[in-house]
């Protein structure tokens, strides 16, 4: 149900001004990737959607979605680089990389 295409479509539809770093969500309705999947704070019960996002990133890229969301220029252990000016762009670029890896 929650595959890479699901997350690409979900996150594409969220306006860039609804994304933040360093917090799950703010009082203006902006969230990080996990916040957009229903997780509102560290230690909270994970949602099925947030668990699926984490598992996808960890299994395919060996990195947390939080690191991608919050880091502007991220070099993965594989040598791949995930860049983007906004958290939305970085998450979508990582998901596109995951999709490429899955298609091999």
N, C-alpha and C positions, 0 to 999 in steps of 0.2 A: 504494500500500500504506500508506504513512505519511501519512495525510491528517489534517485537523483533527479529524474524529470519532474517529480512532484515538487521538490524543493526549488528547482530552477523556476518553474512556473509560479510558485507561491511568492518567492522573493522578488522576481521581476515585477510583480504587480504592486509591490509596496513602494511608495514614493521615497526618494532618497532622503527627504527631510524627516522621515519617520525612522531613521536609523541613528543610533548613538554608539559610542564606545565607552568602556570602563563601567558600565552599569547595565543591568538587565532591562530597566525601563525608567522613564522619567514621568513627571506629572503632566507633560504635554503630549503623551501618547507615543513617544518615540521609544524604540527598543533596540537591543542588539539582536543578533540572529536567534539566540536562545529565547529572548523575550518574545520574539515573534512566534515562537513555538510554545508559548504558554508558561515558561519558567520565569518566575518573578524575583528570585533571590537565591544566593548560595545556600545550600542546605535544604532548600524546599524540595518537596516531592517532585521528581521529574515527570513530565508528561510523556505519553507514548511518542509524541512527535519530537520532543526534545531528545529523547533517548535514541530515536532513529537517526536524527541529525548527527548526534555525537558518534554513534556507531559507524555511520557512513564516512565521516571525516577521519576517524581513528583507523578504521580498517583499510581505507584507500590511501590516505595521506600521512598516517601516523602523527596527526596533530589535532588539537581541539579546535572546534569552530570559534571559540573565544579568541584564541591566538590569531586566527585569520581575521576575524572581525576587527580586532584592536590594533593590528600591526600593519603599517603602511607598505613595508617592503620586506617580505618574508621568504627566506631561502629554506626550502625543505631539505631533508637529509638525502633525498633522491637527486638533488641538484636543481629541481624545478623552482621557479620563483613565482610567487603570487604577489601581484602589485595592484594598486588601485587607490584613487584619491579618497574614496568613501568606503565605509564598511560594506555597503550594499555591493559596490563594484568588486571588492575583494572576495566577498562570499560567493558572488556569481562566478567570478573567475576561477575560484577553487572548485566550485561545482562543475564547471565546464571541463576542468582538468580531470576531475573524477570520472566524468562521462567518457572522456577520451580514453582513460585507463581501462574502463570497463568494456569499451568497444574493441580493445586489442585482443 
